[in-house]
Amino acid sequence: MRNRIFLIISAIFLLTAAFSAPLYAADTAEISATAEIALNLPEVRDFKTAEVCLLSVGPETESVSLGGANTPMFPSAGPSSFAVDKKGNIYVLDAMNFKVLIVKEGRVIKVITYPHGESSDTKEAYFMRDIAISPKNNNIYLLNYTLKNIFVMSPTGEVKGEIDLKHQISSPKHIFVTGEGNIIVKDEGKFDVVVYSPEGKVLGREQGDEISAFADREGFLFAKGERDKNGQDIILFDPGAKRKNPKRFAKLIKVIKDTEPYDYHLLGVDAKGNFFASIIEKIREDVIQTIIYKFGPDGKTLARIRVMPMPLLEDTMPTRFFVISPKGEIYAYAANPARDKFAILRIE
């Protein structure tokens, strides 16, 4: 089942630059003279990092596995995702070992195992592709790529129920839980985004590859809009179809004026309704920078941070490289310099 092609294509420019870059420092020598478009935007500041999670790689209880000859053949041979709750606890989804590691202040405080059976059709082991934590009650939501469902677990690890997705979702990729408890799932197969109630009832859907699984405080979905020579619009869609036309929210403005960005990404939303997105730009051959934008709930640009690539573990490509916490902190997946440990950093 290990089909890595789609993952490699989407991340190859990250990997190309990452393995030659230092881990916890920005190399700003190449970008000090980049021209910026003057549109009264906040100054681009260079990132700093704080290591908040460093896990050993291996089969041990408090380690993460990168897989081997006798492990399932998943699209990501290692931690497939992670999430952060409102208290700053980190939940690492170790897909190869069928467990979730909860990390507090750099230490594993709990290990939760989850069901790891097989589908009746394909006989493939359950691949949990993404994880979300409910801001209401800290329930854990595991997005099951194999069964096309969601396991709903209590904060202590008991399975409370399942939500069946297979009638609406063909290839589940991302999951997000709103402050009201609604569940949003992104389907990379049909390019649909479906909104479910906490009980699993379909509340709305929107189709489009550019639409994210993130919603504002009114329930409208963030999406990438039109591009022009300066950058790309961010717009809002109503999955309930009460508002027919999309609404313009904000704009991602290029920093390096004379080059075409590799891509634009929608990263997440915090508990206050601030939204985060990024532009990946080429500095020179095989050298990139990521500009992370923070927008207020009204679409005003509040901050811009320049992030240089960080080393990644070669055998794992998580669903998310960046995670936004409910407090509005930016977390990134990385590796230690020897690339034998799994690291999560807070970008400051």
C-alpha positions as CSV (number, residue, x, y, z in Angstrom):
1,M,0.0,0.0,0.0
2,R,3.0,2.3,0.2
3,N,2.2,4.8,-2.5
4,R,4.6,7.6,-1.9
5,I,4.5,9.2,-5.3
6,F,1.8,11.8,-4.4
7,L,3.6,12.7,-1.2
8,I,7.0,13.0,-2.8
9,I,5.7,15.2,-5.6
10,S,4.1,17.7,-3.2
11,A,7.2,17.9,-1.0
12,I,10.2,17.3,-3.2
13,F,11.3,20.9,-3.2
14,L,11.2,20.9,0.6
15,L,13.4,17.8,0.7
16,T,15.8,19.1,-1.9
17,A,16.7,22.1,0.2
18,A,16.1,20.7,3.7
19,F,19.0,18.3,3.8
20,S,21.6,21.0,3.2
21,A,20.1,23.5,5.7
22,P,20.9,23.9,9.4
23,L,18.2,22.6,11.8
24,Y,17.4,25.4,14.2
25,A,18.7,28.6,12.5
26,A,17.8,30.7,9.5
27,D,20.4,31.3,6.8
28,T,19.5,34.9,5.9
29,A,22.7,35.7,3.9
30,E,21.0,34.8,0.7
31,I,17.9,36.8,1.3
32,S,18.9,40.0,2.9
33,A,18.6,42.0,-0.3
34,T,15.3,40.5,-1.6
35,A,12.9,43.1,-2.9
36,E,9.5,43.4,-1.2
37,I,6.3,44.9,-2.4
38,A,5.4,47.9,-0.4
39,L,1.7,47.5,0.6
40,N,1.9,48.6,4.2
41,L,2.5,45.0,5.3
42,P,4.3,44.1,8.6
43,E,8.1,43.6,8.2
44,V,9.2,40.1,7.4
45,R,11.0,38.8,10.5
46,D,13.3,35.8,10.5
47,F,12.3,32.8,12.5
48,K,13.6,31.4,15.7
49,T,12.8,27.9,17.0
50,A,12.3,26.3,20.4
51,E,12.5,22.5,20.6
52,V,9.4,21.2,22.3
53,C,9.5,17.5,21.4
54,L,12.4,15.2,20.5
55,L,11.5,11.5,20.3
56,S,13.8,8.5,19.7
57,V,13.2,6.5,16.6
58,G,12.5,2.8,17.2
59,P,9.9,0.3,18.4
60,E,10.0,1.3,22.1
61,T,6.9,2.4,23.8
62,E,7.9,6.1,23.9
63,S,9.6,6.1,20.5
64,V,8.3,6.6,17.0
65,S,8.8,3.9,14.3
66,L,9.9,4.5,10.7
67,G,8.8,1.0,9.8
68,G,10.7,-2.0,8.4
69,A,10.4,-5.2,6.5
70,N,7.7,-6.6,8.8
71,T,5.6,-3.4,9.3
72,P,2.6,-2.3,7.2
73,M,3.2,-0.6,3.9
74,F,1.7,2.8,4.5
75,P,2.1,6.0,2.4
76,S,4.1,7.5,5.4
77,A,6.6,5.2,7.1
78,G,6.5,7.0,10.4
79,P,4.6,9.6,12.3
80,S,1.8,10.7,9.9
81,S,0.6,13.8,11.7
82,F,0.5,15.7,15.0
83,A,-1.8,18.1,16.8
84,V,-1.7,20.5,19.7
85,D,-4.4,21.0,22.3
86,K,-5.4,24.2,24.1
87,K,-3.0,23.5,26.9
88,G,0.0,23.1,24.6
89,N,0.1,19.3,24.8
90,I,1.4,17.7,21.6
91,Y,-0.2,14.5,20.2
92,V,2.1,12.6,17.8
93,L,0.3,10.1,15.6
94,D,2.7,7.2,15.2
95,A,1.0,5.3,12.4
96,M,3.5,2.5,12.2
97,N,3.1,1.6,15.8
98,F,-0.7,2.2,16.0
99,K,-0.4,4.7,18.9
100,V,-0.6,8.3,19.9
101,L,2.1,9.8,22.1
102,I,1.0,12.7,24.2
103,V,3.9,15.0,25.0
104,K,3.9,17.7,27.7
105,E,6.9,20.0,28.2
106,G,9.1,17.7,26.2
107,R,8.2,14.5,28.0
108,V,5.9,11.7,27.0
109,I,3.1,11.7,29.6
110,K,0.8,9.2,28.0
111,V,0.8,6.6,25.3
112,I,-2.6,5.7,23.7
113,T,-3.0,2.7,21.5
114,Y,-5.8,2.6,19.0
115,P,-7.6,-0.2,17.0
116,H,-5.2,-1.6,14.3
117,G,-7.3,-4.2,12.6
118,E,-7.8,-4.8,8.9
119,S,-10.4,-3.8,6.3
120,S,-12.5,-6.7,5.2
121,D,-12.0,-5.9,1.5
122,T,-8.3,-5.2,1.1
123,K,-6.9,-6.9,4.2
124,E,-4.9,-3.8,4.8
125,A,-4.0,-2.6,8.3
126,Y,-5.6,0.6,9.5
127,F,-3.6,3.7,8.4
128,M,-4.5,6.7,10.6
129,R,-3.6,9.6,8.3
130,D,-4.4,12.6,10.4
131,I,-5.3,13.6,14.0
132,A,-7.4,16.5,15.5
133,I,-8.1,17.4,19.1
134,S,-11.5,18.9,20.0
135,P,-11.2,22.3,21.6
136,K,-14.4,21.7,23.5
137,N,-13.6,18.5,25.4
138,N,-10.2,17.3,24.2
139,N,-11.6,14.3,22.5
140,I,-9.2,12.7,20.0
141,Y,-10.2,12.3,16.4
142,L,-8.3,9.8,14.2
143,L,-8.8,9.9,10.5
144,N,-8.7,6.4,9.2
145,Y,-7.6,6.3,5.6
146,T,-8.1,2.5,5.3
147,L,-11.7,2.2,6.5
148,K,-12.8,5.8,5.4
149,N,-14.0,6.6,8.9
150,I,-13.1,8.5,12.1
151,F,-12.3,6.9,15.4
152,V,-13.5,9.2,18.2
153,M,-11.5,8.7,21.4
154,S,-11.7,10.2,24.9
155,P,-8.7,12.1,26.3
156,T,-7.8,8.9,28.2
157,G,-7.8,6.8,25.1
158,E,-11.2,4.9,25.1
159,V,-12.9,4.6,21.7
160,K,-16.2,6.4,22.1
161,G,-17.5,5.9,18.6
162,E,-16.9,5.9,14.9
163,I,-18.1,8.2,12.1
164,D,-18.5,6.6,8.7
165,L,-17.2,8.7,5.8
166,K,-17.1,6.3,2.9
167,H,-20.4,7.4,1.4
168,Q,-19.0,11.0,1.1
169,I,-15.2,10.6,1.2
170,S,-13.1,8.5,-1.1
171,S,-9.5,9.4,0.0
172,P,-9.5,11.2,3.4
173,K,-6.5,13.4,4.0
174,H,-7.1,16.3,6.5
175,I,-9.4,16.6,9.5
176,F,-10.2,19.7,11.6
177,V,-12.6,20.1,14.6
178,T,-14.2,23.5,15.1
179,G,-14.9,25.2,18.4
180,E,-18.5,24.1,18.2
181,G,-17.5,20.5,17.7
182,N,-18.2,20.2,14.0
183,I,-15.8,18.0,12.0
184,I,-14.4,19.0,8.7
185,V,-12.8,16.4,6.4
186,K,-10.8,17.1,3.2
187,D,-11.0,14.4,0.5
188,E,-8.0,14.5,-1.9
189,G,-9.6,11.9,-4.2
190,K,-12.8,13.8,-5.2
191,F,-11.5,17.2,-4.0
192,D,-14.4,17.6,-1.7
193,V,-14.6,19.1,1.8
194,V,-17.4,17.7,3.9
195,V,-18.6,19.2,7.2
196,Y,-20.1,16.9,9.8
197,S,-21.9,17.5,13.0
198,P,-20.3,16.0,16.2
199,E,-22.7,13.0,15.7
200,G,-21.6,12.5,12.1
201,K,-24.5,14.1,10.2
202,V,-23.5,15.8,7.0
203,L,-24.1,19.6,7.4
204,G,-22.6,20.8,4.1
205,R,-20.0,20.2,1.5
206,E,-17.9,22.2,-1.0
207,Q,-15.9,20.9,-4.0
208,G,-12.6,22.2,-5.1
209,D,-8.9,21.3,-4.8
210,E,-8.1,24.8,-3.5
211,I,-10.6,24.5,-0.5
212,S,-9.1,23.7,2.9
213,A,-10.5,21.8,5.9
214,F,-10.2,25.0,8.0
215,A,-13.2,27.2,8.9
216,D,-13.6,30.6,10.4
217,R,-15.7,31.3,13.5
218,E,-18.9,31.5,11.3
219,G,-18.2,28.1,9.7
220,F,-17.0,29.4,6.3
221,L,-14.2,27.4,4.7
222,F,-10.9,29.1,3.8
223,A,-9.8,28.5,0.2
224,K,-7.1,29.7,-2.3
225,G,-8.5,32.1,-4.8
226,E,-7.2,34.0,-7.8
227,R,-3.5,34.6,-8.5
228,D,-2.0,37.6,-10.0
229,K,1.5,39.1,-10.4
230,N,1.6,40.1,-6.7
231,G,0.3,36.9,-5.1
232,Q,-2.9,34.9,-4.3
233,D,-6.2,35.7,-2.8
234,I,-7.7,33.8,0.2
235,I,-11.4,33.5,0.0
236,L,-14.2,32.1,2.1
237,F,-16.8,29.5,1.0
238,D,-20.1,28.6,2.6
239,P,-20.4,24.8,2.7
240,G,-24.0,25.1,3.8
241,A,-24.8,27.0,0.5
242,K,-26.6,29.8,2.4
243,R,-24.3,32.3,0.7
244,K,-23.8,31.6,-3.0
245,N,-20.8,33.7,-3.8
246,P,-17.4,33.3,-2.1
247,K,-16.1,36.2,0.0
248,R,-12.6,37.6,-0.3
249,F,-10.8,37.3,3.0
250,A,-7.2,38.4,2.5
251,K,-4.2,38.2,0.1
252,L,-0.8,36.4,0.2
253,I,1.7,38.9,-1.2
254,K,5.0,37.7,-2.7
255,V,8.2,38.8,-1.0
256,I,10.6,38.0,-3.9
257,K,8.9,40.1,-6.5
258,D,10.5,38.8,-9.7
259,T,10.0,35.0,-9.2
260,E,7.0,32.8,-9.4
261,P,6.3,31.1,-6.0
262,Y,6.4,27.3,-5.9
263,D,3.1,27.2,-4.1
264,Y,0.8,28.7,-1.6
265,H,-0.5,26.8,1.4
266,L,-3.3,27.2,3.9
267,L,-2.0,26.2,7.3
268,G,-4.6,26.5,10.0
269,V,-6.7,28.7,12.3
270,D,-6.4,29.4,16.0
271,A,-9.0,29.7,18.7
272,K,-9.3,33.5,18.3
273,G,-10.0,33.1,14.6
274,N,-6.6,34.2,13.4
275,F,-5.7,32.4,10.1
276,F,-2.3,31.2,8.9
277,A,-1.1,30.7,5.4
278,S,2.2,30.6,3.5
279,I,4.1,31.2,0.3
280,I,7.0,29.0,-0.7
281,E,9.4,31.1,-2.8
282,K,12.6,30.4,-4.7
283,I,15.7,32.3,-3.6
284,R,18.1,30.6,-5.9
285,E,18.5,27.1,-7.4
286,D,17.6,24.5,-4.8
287,V,17.2,27.2,-2.0
288,I,13.7,28.2,-0.9
289,Q,12.1,30.2,1.9
290,T,8.6,29.9,3.3
291,I,6.8,33.1,4.3
292,I,4.2,32.4,6.9
293,Y,1.4,35.0,7.1
294,K,-0.8,35.5,10.2
295,F,-4.1,37.2,9.4
296,G,-6.6,38.5,12.0
297,P,-10.3,37.4,11.8
298,D,-11.0,40.5,9.7
299,G,-8.3,39.5,7.1
300,K,-5.7,42.1,8.2
301,T,-2.1,41.0,8.0
302,L,-0.8,40.8,11.5
303,A,2.7,39.2,11.0
304,R,5.0,37.7,8.5
305,I,7.7,35.2,9.4
306,R,10.5,33.9,7.1
307,V,11.2,30.2,7.7
308,M,14.1,28.4,6.1
309,P,13.9,24.6,5.4
310,M,14.7,22.2,8.2
311,P,16.0,18.6,7.9
312,L,13.4,15.9,7.6
313,L,13.5,12.2,8.4
314,E,13.9,10.5,5.1
315,D,11.4,7.8,5.7
316,T,8.4,9.8,6.8
317,M,6.3,12.5,5.2
318,P,3.6,13.7,7.5
319,T,0.2,15.0,6.4
320,R,1.2,18.4,7.9
321,F,4.6,20.1,8.0
322,F,3.2,23.0,10.0
323,V,0.5,22.9,12.8
324,I,-1.3,25.9,14.3
325,S,-2.2,25.5,18.0
326,P,-5.4,26.9,19.6
327,K,-3.1,29.6,21.1
328,G,-1.8,30.7,17.7
329,E,1.6,29.1,18.0
330,I,3.3,27.7,14.9
331,Y,4.8,24.2,15.2
332,A,6.9,22.5,12.6
333,Y,8.0,18.9,12.0
334,A,11.8,18.4,11.7
335,A,14.6,16.0,12.6
336,N,17.7,16.4,14.8
337,P,21.1,17.0,13.0
338,A,21.9,13.3,13.0
339,R,18.4,12.5,11.6
340,D,17.9,9.7,14.0
341,K,15.3,11.5,16.2
342,F,11.9,13.0,15.4
343,A,11.6,16.6,16.4
344,I,8.8,19.1,16.7
345,L,9.8,22.8,17.0
346,R,7.8,25.9,17.9
347,I,8.5,28.7,15.5
348,E,8.8,32.1,17.3
